[in-house]
Amino acid sequence: MRLGDTIFALSSGRPPAAIAVIRVAGPQAGAAVAALTGSVPKPRHATLATLRTPGSGEAIDQAVVLWFPGPASETGDDTAELQVHGGRAVIAGVLAALGTVPGCRPAEPGEFTRRAFRNGKLDLTRVEGLADLIAADTGAQRRQALSHLRGFLGDRVEGWRRRLIEAQALVEAGIDFSDEADVPAELLGPALAQVRMLRDEIVQALADGRRGERLRDGLVVAIAGPPNAGKSSLLNRIVRREAAIVSPVPGTTRDVVEVHLDLGGHPVTLLDTAGLRDTDDPVEQEGVRRARERAAAADLVLWVRDATAQSEFPPTDILGRAWTVATKIDLSGVREAAAPDVAGRQFWTSAVTGEGLRELVAALQAAAEAVVGAGEPALVTRARHRAALEETVAALDRALAEPAGRDELVAEELRLTGRALGRLVGRVDVEDVLDVIFRDFCIGK
């Protein structure tokens, strides 16, 4: 990415559409707008203008033009938005016209957000929140992503960084400026007290059962069982569409069919797997292998059995996470004891009449809510966040474990802590500590 260029791109969805939004950002954004419209509109006022091809003057479209001079823009650069009609020919014509303006080029993936980060409009946690917001499938995912875009984690980390800098400044001042009259003799004790409180807060933030990560991924439910037990029919009834092929021929499902659901605002991924049985067919063998692998990794397994046939127990490696679902009860008319499961959850269903499906879906929704929680959005939502905070805690623990008289090593561990927190939000400053020292202790007066 050449960050000094002026970039442009379609920022709305795939055409055709009623309206399309084309963004332009960079030092030549104003010149690009003037080249297409004849002038630069008043900042932050929607202006109706005719877009024309530079040189020929051919009209392309009538558009609403918005102008945001930097740094008071979303990216921090001079930025323009062209709201045009969303036909393919219109969009192609506007993009081609922008490409003729000197210094302008098509944007690369994520480049507008990269510029917002570079210009201090977003930290890395907000960037990740924006990405999660775009990818959100459920209300719970949307709420969590929006909270991070608004700085739920980034602001907390900045608060931790400021407190760490205060503690680090105390230690550094005691080392480097111990002969100054303005510097108290004993600074390590208050610094370590602050470090201990900080460490406990971060440990508490990490002790969330990985709720944030789980919400991003959702509850993974594998539908498993012997061939022809009604697994694919059950999946289709739950998702209310023909997502999987249904056939009376055993072994029809060979690969894993994956479907994403929104159950009460919580994400759930259903996996329809191949029937588990011994077979000589190499393709079906691979399907059975994949079925066992996905079932073993799932959060929950719906062990499906045919109520008209002899019961089969789930394998021992999934027994503790299995709910028993008897199918075809419209044919059997019998509800004998199903295969036992640890949770005691047994459901009797019919894909033909729909009986029992409402209870099963309600139980799945409750399970999803239990996994991801229904309260305040999680602070830690990515493995990167957790790794950085765990690295922070480890450095703080080392600082607290240093024996008396080793202030230099304490200071070094605090510097490593600052780097870990800085990486979390995408900034690593070395001058902040000196700023605090000079402000609080009037060094060099």
VMD Tcl script that draws the C-alpha trace (Angstrom):
set ca {
  {0.00 0.00 0.00}
  {1.32 3.44 -0.99}
  {-0.19 5.49 1.80}
  {0.45 8.85 0.11}
  {-1.76 8.04 -2.88}
  {-5.37 9.04 -3.34}
  {-7.51 5.92 -3.39}
  {-11.06 5.19 -4.51}
  {-13.38 2.19 -4.36}
  {-16.99 1.06 -4.28}
  {-17.88 0.96 -0.57}
  {-21.42 -0.38 -0.82}
  {-22.67 -3.84 -1.76}
  {-22.51 -5.71 -5.03}
  {-24.43 -4.09 -7.91}
  {-27.04 -3.72 -9.16}
  {-28.64 -1.77 -6.32}
  {-30.76 1.31 -5.83}
  {-27.83 3.38 -4.53}
  {-24.08 2.79 -4.60}
  {-21.49 4.63 -2.51}
  {-18.03 5.32 -3.97}
  {-15.40 6.67 -1.60}
  {-12.32 8.71 -2.43}
  {-9.60 9.47 0.14}
  {-6.21 11.12 -0.04}
  {-4.50 14.38 -0.90}
  {-6.04 14.52 -4.42}
  {-9.60 13.71 -3.28}
  {-10.67 17.33 -3.72}
  {-9.13 17.50 -7.17}
  {-10.91 14.26 -8.12}
  {-14.28 15.65 -7.03}
  {-13.63 18.89 -8.91}
  {-12.61 16.96 -12.03}
  {-15.90 15.04 -12.06}
  {-18.29 17.76 -10.85}
  {-16.59 21.06 -11.67}
  {-16.19 22.17 -8.03}
  {-15.68 20.96 -4.48}
  {-18.90 21.17 -2.45}
  {-19.29 22.78 0.95}
  {-17.89 20.49 3.67}
  {-20.43 18.13 5.24}
  {-23.33 19.29 3.10}
  {-25.04 16.90 0.68}
  {-24.83 18.42 -2.79}
  {-26.59 17.21 -5.95}
  {-24.18 17.24 -8.88}
  {-23.75 15.79 -12.36}
  {-20.73 13.55 -12.64}
  {-18.89 13.89 -15.94}
  {-15.93 12.13 -17.54}
  {-12.86 14.40 -17.31}
  {-11.77 15.58 -20.74}
  {-14.82 14.59 -22.80}
  {-17.38 16.05 -20.41}
  {-19.76 13.15 -21.03}
  {-22.39 12.89 -18.29}
  {-22.16 9.70 -16.25}
  {-24.82 10.14 -13.57}
  {-26.50 12.54 -11.19}
  {-25.14 11.95 -7.72}
  {-25.17 13.23 -4.16}
  {-21.65 14.38 -3.28}
  {-20.31 14.73 0.27}
  {-16.97 16.34 1.09}
  {-15.07 15.75 4.36}
  {-11.76 17.65 4.61}
  {-9.11 15.93 6.73}
  {-8.27 15.44 9.46}
  {-11.93 15.63 10.51}
  {-12.95 12.66 8.40}
  {-13.40 8.95 8.93}
  {-9.96 8.13 7.53}
  {-8.21 11.32 8.67}
  {-7.43 12.18 5.02}
  {-9.42 14.42 2.72}
  {-12.39 12.20 1.87}
  {-15.32 12.36 -0.54}
  {-18.36 10.14 -0.96}
  {-20.24 9.88 -4.23}
  {-23.73 8.45 -3.81}
  {-24.66 7.31 -7.32}
  {-27.32 5.08 -8.85}
  {-26.30 1.49 -8.30}
  {-26.26 0.13 -11.84}
  {-23.18 -1.68 -13.05}
  {-22.60 0.70 -15.95}
  {-22.87 3.75 -13.68}
  {-20.42 2.36 -11.16}
  {-17.98 1.28 -13.85}
  {-18.18 4.72 -15.47}
  {-17.50 6.60 -12.22}
  {-14.59 4.32 -11.27}
  {-13.09 4.66 -14.75}
  {-13.41 8.47 -14.56}
  {-11.69 8.56 -11.15}
  {-8.89 6.43 -12.58}
  {-8.07 9.19 -15.08}
  {-7.40 11.78 -12.34}
  {-3.63 12.12 -11.73}
  {-2.54 10.64 -8.41}
  {-5.66 8.49 -7.99}
  {-5.71 4.71 -7.99}
  {-8.10 1.91 -6.93}
  {-7.91 1.07 -3.24}
  {-6.55 -2.23 -2.03}
  {-8.55 -4.41 0.41}
  {-8.87 -2.74 3.81}
  {-6.92 0.34 2.74}
  {-9.45 2.91 3.93}
  {-9.43 1.33 7.39}
  {-5.65 1.08 7.28}
  {-5.51 4.84 6.74}
  {-7.93 5.45 9.61}
  {-5.60 3.42 11.82}
  {-2.51 5.21 10.57}
  {-4.11 8.58 11.25}
  {-5.19 7.64 14.77}
  {-8.91 7.39 14.03}
  {-9.04 3.72 15.01}
  {-6.87 1.50 17.16}
  {-6.43 -2.17 16.31}
  {-9.24 -3.33 18.60}
  {-11.63 -0.92 16.91}
  {-10.44 -2.12 13.50}
  {-11.20 -5.70 14.56}
  {-14.57 -4.58 15.92}
  {-15.36 -3.05 12.54}
  {-14.44 -6.29 10.78}
  {-16.60 -8.29 13.19}
  {-19.50 -5.87 12.73}
  {-19.39 -6.38 8.97}
  {-19.27 -10.16 9.45}
  {-21.93 -10.32 12.20}
  {-24.76 -12.76 11.51}
  {-26.74 -12.38 14.74}
  {-27.85 -9.66 17.10}
  {-25.48 -10.80 19.84}
  {-22.54 -10.74 17.45}
  {-23.57 -7.29 16.25}
  {-23.78 -5.90 19.79}
  {-20.38 -7.30 20.73}
  {-18.73 -6.02 17.56}
  {-20.28 -2.57 17.92}
  {-19.07 -2.29 21.50}
  {-15.50 -2.98 20.35}
  {-15.82 -0.54 17.46}
  {-16.81 2.05 20.06}
  {-13.71 1.28 22.12}
  {-14.94 -1.19 24.74}
  {-11.57 -2.95 24.84}
  {-9.38 -0.21 23.37}
  {-10.40 2.36 25.97}
  {-9.83 -0.14 28.77}
  {-6.37 -0.95 27.43}
  {-5.53 2.74 27.16}
  {-6.54 3.14 30.80}
  {-4.30 0.23 31.75}
  {-1.45 1.75 29.74}
  {-1.77 5.08 31.51}
  {-1.67 3.42 34.92}
  {1.28 1.30 33.85}
  {3.12 4.40 32.67}
  {2.49 6.03 36.04}
  {3.97 3.02 37.83}
  {6.84 2.79 35.37}
  {7.56 6.48 35.83}
  {7.87 5.99 39.59}
  {10.36 3.15 39.15}
  {12.36 4.93 36.45}
  {12.47 8.14 38.48}
  {13.79 6.28 41.48}
  {16.55 4.79 39.34}
  {17.60 7.74 37.18}
  {16.80 10.76 39.31}
  {17.30 9.58 42.89}
  {19.57 12.55 43.64}
  {16.92 15.11 42.73}
  {15.25 16.88 45.64}
  {11.81 16.66 44.04}
  {11.91 12.85 43.85}
  {10.74 10.97 46.99}
  {13.16 8.39 48.36}
  {10.83 5.40 48.26}
  {8.98 5.00 44.98}
  {9.10 1.25 44.32}
  {6.45 0.36 46.92}
  {3.68 2.57 45.48}
  {4.64 1.47 41.98}
  {4.33 -2.22 42.82}
  {1.01 -1.61 44.56}
  {-0.28 -0.09 41.34}
  {1.18 -2.97 39.33}
  {-0.52 -5.53 41.57}
  {-3.93 -3.88 41.15}
  {-3.43 -3.69 37.40}
  {-2.41 -7.31 37.20}
  {-5.51 -8.43 39.14}
  {-7.82 -6.47 36.84}
  {-6.35 -8.03 33.71}
  {-6.51 -11.53 35.21}
  {-10.18 -10.93 35.98}
  {-10.79 -9.82 32.40}
  {-9.20 -13.02 31.12}
  {-11.33 -15.22 33.41}
  {-14.40 -15.05 31.17}
  {-14.57 -18.61 29.89}
  {-13.56 -17.37 26.43}
  {-17.10 -16.05 26.04}
  {-16.14 -13.44 23.45}
  {-14.33 -15.90 21.22}
  {-17.23 -18.32 21.52}
  {-19.73 -15.66 20.45}
  {-17.69 -14.89 17.33}
  {-17.61 -18.58 16.39}
  {-21.01 -19.59 17.76}
  {-22.25 -22.88 19.22}
  {-21.19 -25.76 16.97}
  {-23.72 -28.61 16.90}
  {-22.98 -31.84 15.04}
  {-25.87 -34.03 13.91}
  {-24.56 -37.60 14.06}
  {-25.89 -41.11 14.13}
  {-26.21 -44.28 12.06}
  {-27.15 -44.14 8.35}
  {-30.78 -43.44 7.43}
  {-31.66 -42.29 10.94}
  {-33.14 -39.05 9.60}
  {-30.21 -36.69 10.20}
  {-30.54 -34.74 6.96}
  {-34.32 -34.51 7.30}
  {-33.88 -33.18 10.84}
  {-31.40 -30.55 9.62}
  {-33.74 -29.43 6.85}
  {-36.66 -29.05 9.24}
  {-34.61 -27.04 11.73}
  {-33.23 -24.64 9.10}
  {-36.55 -24.62 7.17}
  {-35.02 -25.25 3.77}
  {-33.57 -28.10 1.73}
  {-29.98 -27.66 2.90}
  {-29.09 -31.37 2.74}
  {-30.00 -34.13 0.29}
  {-32.55 -36.58 1.70}
  {-32.61 -40.11 0.30}
  {-33.73 -43.55 1.53}
  {-30.39 -44.92 0.29}
  {-27.99 -45.37 3.24}
  {-24.75 -43.42 2.95}
  {-26.16 -40.56 0.86}
  {-24.40 -37.90 2.96}
  {-20.68 -38.20 2.27}
  {-19.28 -34.79 3.23}
  {-20.16 -32.51 6.14}
  {-22.99 -30.07 5.37}
  {-22.55 -26.85 7.37}
  {-25.42 -24.41 8.00}
  {-25.30 -21.21 10.08}
  {-28.34 -20.22 12.13}
  {-29.51 -17.30 14.25}
  {-31.31 -18.71 17.27}
  {-32.62 -15.95 19.47}
  {-29.79 -13.65 18.41}
  {-27.12 -16.25 19.13}
  {-25.03 -17.90 16.39}
  {-25.35 -21.67 15.93}
  {-23.60 -23.81 13.32}
  {-25.30 -27.09 12.47}
  {-23.21 -29.88 10.92}
  {-24.97 -32.69 9.09}
  {-22.52 -35.58 9.02}
  {-22.26 -38.92 7.28}
  {-23.90 -41.92 8.91}
  {-21.48 -43.74 11.20}
  {-21.02 -47.33 10.09}
  {-18.39 -49.74 8.83}
  {-18.16 -49.70 5.03}
  {-15.90 -50.86 2.22}
  {-16.65 -47.80 0.07}
  {-13.51 -45.59 0.24}
  {-15.53 -42.40 -0.37}
  {-17.99 -43.24 2.38}
  {-15.08 -44.20 4.65}
  {-13.71 -40.69 4.25}
  {-17.15 -39.26 5.02}
  {-17.37 -41.35 8.19}
  {-13.88 -40.23 9.22}
  {-14.81 -36.58 8.76}
  {-18.08 -37.11 10.61}
  {-16.28 -38.57 13.63}
  {-13.71 -35.77 13.53}
  {-16.29 -32.96 13.41}
  {-18.48 -34.59 16.05}
  {-15.50 -34.94 18.37}
  {-14.71 -31.23 18.01}
  {-18.30 -29.95 18.30}
  {-19.70 -28.25 21.39}
  {-22.80 -30.41 21.28}
  {-23.84 -33.56 19.40}
  {-27.39 -34.43 18.45}
  {-27.27 -38.22 18.35}
  {-30.05 -39.12 15.95}
  {-31.64 -42.54 16.03}
  {-34.54 -44.05 14.13}
  {-37.41 -44.64 16.58}
  {-38.60 -47.54 14.40}
  {-35.27 -49.36 14.62}
  {-33.09 -50.78 17.36}
  {-31.31 -48.08 19.39}
  {-27.63 -47.46 18.86}
  {-25.50 -45.79 21.52}
  {-23.29 -42.83 20.64}
  {-19.52 -43.43 20.68}
  {-17.90 -42.95 24.06}
  {-15.84 -39.94 22.89}
  {-19.01 -37.89 22.32}
  {-21.32 -39.45 24.89}
  {-20.76 -36.64 27.40}
  {-21.83 -33.98 24.87}
  {-24.68 -35.86 23.21}
  {-28.42 -35.27 23.26}
  {-30.51 -38.15 21.99}
  {-32.98 -37.27 19.24}
  {-35.41 -39.99 18.20}
  {-36.85 -39.44 14.72}
  {-39.73 -40.87 12.66}
  {-42.05 -41.04 15.66}
  {-44.96 -40.60 13.23}
  {-44.13 -44.13 12.02}
  {-43.18 -45.84 15.26}
  {-45.86 -44.70 17.69}
  {-43.55 -46.02 20.42}
  {-41.47 -43.95 22.84}
  {-39.33 -46.43 24.67}
  {-36.25 -45.34 26.63}
  {-33.70 -43.88 24.28}
  {-29.95 -44.23 24.51}
  {-28.85 -42.52 27.74}
  {-26.93 -39.28 27.71}
  {-25.14 -37.45 30.48}
  {-27.39 -34.38 30.38}
  {-30.53 -36.48 30.31}
  {-31.77 -34.62 27.22}
  {-33.99 -36.76 25.01}
  {-36.21 -35.49 22.23}
  {-38.87 -37.26 20.17}
  {-39.33 -35.75 16.74}
  {-40.91 -36.18 13.34}
  {-39.61 -34.42 10.24}
  {-42.96 -35.12 8.58}
  {-45.33 -33.65 11.19}
  {-42.86 -31.33 12.93}
  {-43.66 -32.81 16.32}
  {-40.97 -32.20 18.95}
  {-38.99 -29.78 16.80}
  {-40.09 -26.66 18.69}
  {-38.80 -28.13 21.95}
  {-35.52 -29.16 20.34}
  {-34.92 -25.72 18.80}
  {-35.76 -24.01 22.11}
  {-33.24 -26.24 23.88}
  {-30.58 -25.42 21.27}
  {-31.25 -21.71 21.73}
  {-30.86 -22.05 25.50}
  {-27.61 -23.97 25.00}
  {-26.26 -21.25 22.70}
  {-27.16 -18.56 25.21}
  {-25.47 -20.51 27.99}
  {-22.28 -20.81 25.96}
  {-21.92 -17.17 24.90}
  {-23.84 -15.48 27.71}
  {-26.57 -12.90 27.47}
  {-25.14 -10.05 29.52}
  {-22.55 -7.37 28.83}
  {-20.39 -7.91 25.71}
  {-17.14 -9.72 26.39}
  {-13.95 -7.70 26.71}
  {-11.72 -10.29 25.02}
  {-13.02 -11.51 21.65}
  {-9.98 -12.77 19.76}
  {-7.05 -15.09 20.37}
  {-4.76 -12.12 19.66}
  {-6.32 -10.15 22.52}
  {-5.97 -13.05 24.90}
  {-2.34 -13.74 23.93}
  {-1.36 -10.08 24.42}
  {-3.07 -9.86 27.81}
  {-1.57 -13.16 28.95}
  {1.85 -11.82 27.93}
  {1.06 -8.68 29.92}
  {0.15 -10.66 33.03}
  {3.30 -12.77 32.72}
  {5.49 -9.64 32.60}
  {3.66 -8.12 35.57}
  {4.13 -11.35 37.53}
  {7.85 -11.26 36.82}
  {8.03 -7.64 37.93}
  {6.24 -8.44 41.19}
  {8.49 -11.46 41.81}
  {11.74 -9.47 41.61}
  {13.48 -9.24 45.02}
  {14.24 -5.90 46.66}
  {17.13 -3.94 45.20}
  {16.58 -5.02 41.61}
  {14.67 -1.95 40.47}
  {16.28 -2.05 37.03}
  {14.80 -5.50 36.34}
  {11.40 -4.36 37.59}
  {11.59 -1.41 35.20}
  {12.51 -3.71 32.32}
  {9.54 -6.01 32.99}
  {7.25 -2.99 33.08}
  {8.66 -1.87 29.74}
  {7.85 -5.32 28.32}
  {4.35 -5.00 29.78}
  {3.92 -1.67 28.02}
  {4.99 -3.17 24.72}
  {2.46 -6.01 25.07}
  {-0.38 -3.58 25.78}
  {0.85 -1.30 23.01}
  {0.74 -4.14 20.51}
  {-2.82 -4.91 21.55}
  {-4.07 -1.51 20.39}
  {-1.39 -1.00 17.74}
  {0.81 1.59 19.40}
  {4.09 1.30 21.28}
  {5.25 4.64 22.70}
  {8.60 5.16 24.44}
  {8.24 8.86 25.19}
  {5.15 8.61 27.38}
  {7.19 7.60 30.42}
  {9.48 10.64 30.16}
  {6.45 12.89 29.72}
  {5.02 11.70 33.03}
  {8.36 12.00 34.84}
  {8.91 15.59 33.74}
  {5.31 16.54 34.45}
  {5.12 15.10 37.97}
  {8.61 15.64 39.33}
  {9.70 18.89 37.63}
  {13.06 17.35 36.71}
  {15.71 19.85 35.62}
  {14.17 23.01 37.01}
}
mol new
graphics top color blue
foreach p $ca { graphics top sphere $p radius 0.5 }
foreach p [lrange $ca 0 end-1] q [lrange $ca 1 end] { graphics top cylinder $p $q radius 0.2 }
display resetview
